[in-house]
């Protein structure tokens, strides 16, 4: 089973991910997709002891309260092995550089190219077939 956590303050984005991932994982295997509207809710979830291993976190950058960069730092303080993909509607070199310097696995621009995302997942999650 693949366990992916989505963090984005736009509810429509959650629905899009769920639809796309459901279609993708119909052929790849079982998926546990969990989504949160805010970074703190995600951190609370990740700190629980009763959840399965998280294979990937996909996080928006611009969110009220804690932004995606701060979330990335906190996730890596908890478990530096969890890959984190940063997603932003604002394509800027500064965002890419900051995401990279903080240890993000990937940086994606919105709207997300799901074909590209699938290729990234295949490369980064060794549990997926090629």
DAGIQUI-V423247 format. One record per residue. N is the residue number from 1. RES is the residue in one small letter. D_LAST is the distance of its C-alpha to the last C-alpha in whole Angstrom. Layout:
N&RES&D_LAST, N&RES&D_LAST
This chain:
1&x&16, 2&x&15, 3&x&18, 4&x&18, 5&x&22, 6&x&23, 7&x&26, 8&x&28, 9&x&32, 10&x&31, 11&x&31, 12&x&29, 13&x&26, 14&x&26, 15&x&26, 16&x&24, 17&x&21, 18&x&21, 19&x&21, 20&x&18, 21&x&16, 22&x&18, 23&x&17, 24&x&13, 25&x&13, 26&x&15, 27&x&12, 28&x&10, 29&x&13, 30&x&16, 31&x&17, 32&x&20, 33&x&21, 34&x&24, 35&x&26, 36&x&29, 37&x&31, 38&x&32, 39&x&31, 40&x&34, 41&x&33, 42&x&29, 43&x&31, 44&x&33, 45&x&30, 46&x&28, 47&x&31, 48&x&31, 49&x&31, 50&x&30, 51&x&27, 52&x&23, 53&x&21, 54&x&20, 55&x&17, 56&x&17, 57&x&20, 58&x&21, 59&x&24, 60&x&26, 61&x&29, 62&x&32, 63&x&33, 64&x&37, 65&x&38, 66&x&35, 67&x&33, 68&x&29, 69&x&30, 70&x&32, 71&x&30, 72&x&27, 73&x&30, 74&x&31, 75&x&27, 76&x&27, 77&x&31, 78&x&30, 79&x&26, 80&x&25, 81&x&21, 82&x&20, 83&x&18, 84&x&20, 85&x&19, 86&x&23, 87&x&23, 88&x&27, 89&x&29, 90&x&30, 91&x&29, 92&x&31, 93&x&30, 94&x&32, 95&x&30, 96&x&27, 97&x&29, 98&x&30, 99&x&26, 100&x&25, 101&x&29, 102&x&28, 103&x&25, 104&x&22, 105&x&19, 106&x&19, 107&x&21, 108&x&21, 109&x&24, 110&x&25, 111&x&24, 112&x&21, 113&x&18, 114&x&16, 115&x&13, 116&x&14, 117&x&13, 118&x&10, 119&x&9, 120&x&11, 121&x&10, 122&x&6, 123&x&8, 124&x&11, 125&x&10, 126&x&9, 127&x&9, 128&x&6, 129&x&4, 130&x&0
